């Protein structure tokens, strides 16, 4: 099993926590829409109070499945939000970083 978590220490800017001048509720709504738009991704559980999405990404024969948690934080009513992502991938080629990139790269274009 492979795991990945966005951190500020990541050398690839796409894979760092995403900070934007947008209200946290709006970032959360866009993240939910993004999951719906991605092939092979499925929203398993939503925690609107904690602004968390729990998702699954099917991985095919060799890729295995991945469990993804997306979380949005930020102050109430102020346009400032941080999105973080954690991924656990199973299978022969557990590709947690690639799964994270599959969400983060287009999401940065959408919101950033």
Backbone torsions as a table, in degrees:
resi	resn	phi	psi	omega
1	UNK	NA	137.0	178.3
2	UNK	-112.1	145.9	177.6
3	UNK	-132.8	156.4	179.0
4	UNK	-150.0	144.9	176.1
5	UNK	-141.2	135.3	176.6
6	UNK	-64.7	133.9	176.5
7	UNK	-143.2	158.4	177.3
8	UNK	-69.8	-16.6	179.6
9	UNK	-80.7	-9.7	-178.3
10	UNK	-64.0	131.7	-178.4
11	UNK	-71.4	-29.7	179.5
12	UNK	-87.5	116.4	-176.2
13	UNK	-58.5	-31.2	179.4
14	UNK	-62.5	-30.2	-174.5
15	UNK	-97.3	13.3	174.6
16	UNK	-92.5	163.3	173.2
17	UNK	-55.5	142.3	-177.3
18	UNK	-97.8	120.9	178.7
19	UNK	-112.7	126.0	-178.0
20	UNK	-137.7	155.9	177.0
21	UNK	-89.8	64.1	-179.3
22	UNK	-138.7	145.8	178.7
23	UNK	-60.7	142.4	-175.3
24	UNK	-59.5	-36.0	179.8
25	UNK	-64.5	-36.3	179.5
26	UNK	-71.2	-38.6	176.9
27	UNK	-64.8	-41.9	178.5
28	UNK	-61.1	-45.9	179.2
29	UNK	-62.0	-41.3	178.5
30	UNK	-66.5	-37.3	178.1
31	UNK	-63.9	-41.7	178.1
32	UNK	-63.1	-43.3	177.1
33	UNK	-63.2	-38.3	-179.5
34	UNK	-63.7	-43.1	178.2
35	UNK	-59.2	-42.6	179.3
36	UNK	-64.2	-29.2	-177.7
37	UNK	-82.8	-17.1	-176.1
38	UNK	-87.3	127.8	175.6
39	UNK	-65.1	142.8	177.4
40	UNK	75.8	-0.5	177.4
41	UNK	-101.4	144.1	179.2
42	UNK	-140.8	131.6	174.8
43	UNK	-76.8	121.5	-178.8
44	UNK	-94.5	-44.4	-177.7
45	UNK	-152.9	143.5	178.7
46	UNK	-123.1	132.6	174.5
47	UNK	-117.9	90.9	-175.5
48	UNK	-66.7	-28.0	179.3
49	UNK	-70.1	-41.6	179.3
50	UNK	-91.4	-3.3	-177.5
51	UNK	56.1	53.5	179.3
52	UNK	-126.0	141.5	173.1
53	UNK	-119.4	133.4	175.1
54	UNK	-113.4	121.0	-171.9
55	UNK	-127.8	162.2	171.0
56	UNK	-123.7	143.2	175.3
57	UNK	-124.6	115.5	178.7
58	UNK	-71.4	148.9	-172.7
59	UNK	-121.8	2.4	179.4
60	UNK	78.6	-167.2	-172.7
61	UNK	-61.6	-50.5	-176.8
62	UNK	-99.0	-24.2	-175.0
63	UNK	-75.9	-27.5	-176.9
64	UNK	71.0	173.9	-179.6
65	UNK	-90.6	160.5	176.9
66	UNK	-131.0	142.8	174.7
67	UNK	-107.3	127.4	-174.1
68	UNK	-126.5	133.9	174.0
69	UNK	-117.9	124.5	178.5
70	UNK	-113.8	129.6	-177.8
71	UNK	-130.8	139.8	178.0
72	UNK	-119.6	131.7	178.3
73	UNK	-128.1	158.3	177.1
74	UNK	161.4	165.1	-179.5
75	UNK	-71.7	153.9	177.8
76	UNK	-65.3	130.6	170.8
77	UNK	71.0	2.0	-178.2
78	UNK	-113.0	135.4	-179.7
79	UNK	-73.3	79.5	178.5
80	UNK	-156.5	115.2	-178.0
81	UNK	-139.6	151.2	175.1
82	UNK	-126.3	126.9	177.1
83	UNK	-107.2	128.7	175.3
84	UNK	-121.2	158.1	-177.5
85	UNK	-140.1	138.6	173.6
86	UNK	-126.2	141.5	-176.8
87	UNK	-140.1	135.5	172.2
88	UNK	-120.7	120.6	-178.0
89	UNK	-118.5	137.5	178.0
90	UNK	-109.0	-176.4	177.1
91	UNK	100.4	173.8	-177.6
92	UNK	-59.8	-40.3	178.9
93	UNK	-118.7	66.0	-179.1
94	UNK	-57.1	107.7	-171.9
95	UNK	-109.6	66.8	-176.2
96	UNK	-62.9	-42.6	-179.5
97	UNK	-65.3	-40.1	179.7
98	UNK	-66.6	-37.2	177.3
99	UNK	-65.0	-43.8	178.0
100	UNK	-60.4	-44.0	179.6
101	UNK	-62.8	-35.5	-179.6
102	UNK	-59.2	-32.3	176.4
103	UNK	-88.3	-50.0	-169.4
104	UNK	-66.6	-39.6	-176.5
105	UNK	-61.7	-53.9	178.5
106	UNK	-70.3	-28.3	179.4
107	UNK	-66.8	-37.9	176.2
108	UNK	-61.4	-38.7	177.7
109	UNK	-68.6	-35.4	-177.0
110	UNK	-72.3	-43.2	-171.9
111	UNK	-106.7	-37.6	-172.5
112	UNK	-73.3	NA	NA
